[in-house]
Amino acid sequence: MEGERVSCADREVKGVQVLTVMCVLRSGGIYTPEWVRKLRDAVERNIVGRHKFVCLSDVEVPCERIDLAVDWPSWWGKIAMFRPGVIDGPTLYFDLDTVITGPVDPNVPHDFAMLQSFWKEDMVGSGVMWFSGQNVPHNVYTKFVKQPKAYMAHYERNKDGPYVGDQAFIHDTLNKDVPTINDHLPGIKSYKMHCHRRLPADARIICFHGVPRPSEVKTEWMEKHWR
């Protein structure tokens, strides 16, 4: 069944809604269930509040799994998060190549928010996203699913820096009116821009985009936080 949860836990504990931390793993690329485990463990070390860790995937993973139910390649699998029935409570999403180094309990006053692009002020990134569970923009999924191959081809042809892939599609579908998460989730850094020499003292969330990947960085702080 589309969207079936392979393993479920109660989303409320004593009347308090539990935060879901989510990632997406599409098989066939460089990412494996081991990347899911490392992100899961980093979240466990750094989130204080009650939470659960969930992965949308087409393979078995070391956490609760929601069937990905699509065969869209690469980053396009993230569009499945916008499918009705997937997000049903407060949810914080991280790309698998995110390294968590400090507290990440969110306090975001928006129904939906995305990462502010590190390269272009008027663009957003999909490496970190927030859903309150209310007013989920399902139109991102319902629009894309009508002609996925056409949209994938369009955003490949017209890519321009961070204007590429799923984040460009989401940006355009929501008419560029997308709140950013950075001011409400402190310590978000780009590895390329902020961390390639040392880990900044205020860093909490390190976003790797392109190369190098976390698996290619051999530093003391990486060994501590990505394990």
C-alpha positions in Angstrom: 0.0 0.0 0.0 1.4 3.4 -0.9 2.7 5.3 2.1 2.4 2.2 4.4 4.4 2.5 7.6 6.5 -0.6 8.1 6.9 0.2 11.8 4.9 2.6 13.8 5.1 4.3 17.2 2.6 6.5 18.9 3.0 10.1 17.7 1.8 11.5 21.1 3.3 10.9 24.5 1.1 11.9 27.4 -0.7 14.4 25.2 2.5 16.0 23.8 3.0 15.6 20.1 6.3 13.9 19.3 8.8 15.5 16.9 9.6 13.3 13.8 13.1 13.6 12.4 13.0 12.4 8.8 15.4 11.5 6.1 15.1 9.9 2.6 17.1 7.0 1.2 16.7 6.0 -2.4 18.7 2.8 -3.2 21.2 2.6 -6.0 23.3 5.6 -5.2 26.2 6.3 -2.9 24.0 6.4 0.2 23.3 3.2 2.2 21.4 2.3 5.4 24.7 2.9 7.2 24.3 6.6 6.4 20.8 6.5 7.9 22.2 4.9 11.1 24.9 7.6 11.5 22.3 10.4 11.1 19.9 8.6 13.5 22.6 8.3 16.1 23.7 11.9 15.8 20.1 13.0 16.2 19.8 10.8 19.4 22.9 12.5 20.8 21.7 16.1 20.1 17.9 16.3 20.4 16.7 16.8 24.0 13.0 16.7 23.3 10.8 13.6 22.7 11.2 12.5 19.1 11.3 9.6 16.7 13.5 9.0 13.7 11.8 7.9 10.4 13.2 7.2 6.9 11.4 7.2 3.6 13.1 4.4 1.7 12.7 1.5 -0.7 15.1 -0.7 1.3 15.3 -1.9 4.9 16.8 0.8 7.2 17.7 0.8 10.9 14.7 2.8 12.1 11.0 3.2 11.4 10.5 3.2 7.6 7.8 4.6 5.3 7.8 3.0 1.9 9.2 5.5 -0.6 6.7 4.2 -3.2 8.4 6.1 -6.1 11.4 5.4 -8.3 12.4 9.0 -8.9 16.3 9.2 -8.9 18.7 11.1 -6.7 17.3 14.1 -4.8 13.9 13.8 -6.5 12.8 11.1 -4.0 12.4 14.0 -1.4 9.3 15.1 -3.2 7.6 12.0 -1.7 7.6 13.7 1.7 4.9 16.0 0.3 2.6 13.0 -0.5 -0.6 13.2 1.6 -0.4 11.0 4.6 3.4 11.1 5.0 3.7 14.2 7.2 1.2 14.0 10.1 2.9 16.0 12.8 5.9 18.3 13.5 8.7 17.1 11.3 12.3 18.1 10.8 14.0 16.8 7.7 17.8 16.4 7.1 19.7 15.2 4.0 21.7 12.1 4.6 25.0 14.0 4.1 24.2 16.2 7.1 26.5 16.1 10.1 24.9 17.1 13.5 27.4 18.5 16.0 25.2 20.3 18.5 21.7 20.8 19.9 19.0 20.9 17.2 15.7 21.1 18.9 13.6 23.2 16.5 11.5 26.3 17.3 10.1 27.3 13.9 7.1 29.6 13.7 6.1 28.5 10.2 4.0 25.6 8.8 6.8 24.9 6.3 10.3 26.3 6.0 13.5 25.5 4.0 17.2 26.1 4.3 18.4 29.5 3.1 20.7 29.0 0.2 24.4 29.5 1.1 25.1 30.9 -2.3 22.1 32.9 -3.4 19.9 35.1 -1.1 16.7 34.7 -3.1 17.0 30.9 -3.3 16.3 28.1 -0.8 17.8 24.7 -0.3 16.1 21.4 0.6 19.0 20.0 2.8 17.1 21.0 5.9 13.3 21.4 5.9 10.6 21.9 8.6 6.9 20.9 8.6 4.7 21.9 11.5 2.2 19.1 10.4 -0.4 21.8 9.6 -1.0 23.0 6.0 1.5 20.7 4.5 2.0 21.9 0.8 0.8 18.7 -0.8 0.6 20.5 -4.1 4.3 20.0 -4.4 3.7 16.3 -4.8 0.4 16.4 -6.7 1.9 18.7 -9.3 5.2 16.7 -9.7 3.6 13.3 -9.9 1.6 14.3 -13.0 4.7 14.5 -15.2 7.9 13.8 -13.2 10.1 13.1 -16.2 9.3 16.5 -17.7 10.0 18.3 -14.5 13.2 16.5 -13.9 14.4 17.3 -17.5 13.3 21.0 -17.1 15.2 21.6 -13.9 18.3 19.8 -15.2 18.3 22.0 -18.4 17.8 25.2 -16.5 20.0 24.7 -13.4 21.9 27.7 -12.2 23.9 27.3 -9.0 21.4 26.4 -6.2 18.5 26.7 -8.7 18.5 23.0 -9.5 16.6 19.9 -8.8 13.9 19.4 -6.2 14.6 22.6 -4.3 14.1 24.7 -7.5 10.9 22.8 -8.2 9.6 23.4 -4.7 10.7 27.1 -4.8 8.8 27.6 -8.1 5.7 25.6 -7.1 5.2 27.7 -3.9 5.7 30.8 -6.0 9.1 31.6 -4.3 7.3 32.4 -1.1 9.1 30.0 1.2 10.1 31.0 4.7 13.7 30.0 5.7 14.6 28.0 8.7 18.1 29.4 9.6 17.0 32.1 12.1 14.9 29.5 14.0 17.4 26.6 14.0 20.8 28.2 14.9 24.1 26.8 13.9 23.5 25.8 10.3 26.8 25.8 8.4 28.1 24.9 5.0 31.1 22.6 5.1 32.6 24.2 2.0 32.0 27.8 3.2 32.5 27.5 7.0 34.1 24.2 8.1 36.8 23.0 5.7 39.5 24.5 8.0 38.0 24.0 11.4 34.6 23.5 13.1 33.1 26.9 14.1 32.3 27.1 17.8 28.6 27.8 17.1 28.1 25.1 14.5 25.3 22.6 15.1 24.3 21.4 11.7 26.8 20.9 8.9 25.4 20.7 5.4 27.6 18.9 2.8 26.6 19.8 -0.7 28.4 18.2 -3.6 32.0 17.1 -2.8 33.5 16.3 -0.5 31.1 13.9 1.2 31.2 13.3 4.9 32.8 10.0 4.2 35.7 11.7 2.5 36.6 14.1 5.4 39.1 12.8 7.9 39.3 15.2 10.8 39.0 14.8 14.5 35.7 16.5 14.7 34.3 14.4 11.9 35.3 11.2 13.7 33.6 12.5 16.8 30.3 13.6 15.2 29.9 11.3 12.2 30.2 7.8 13.6 
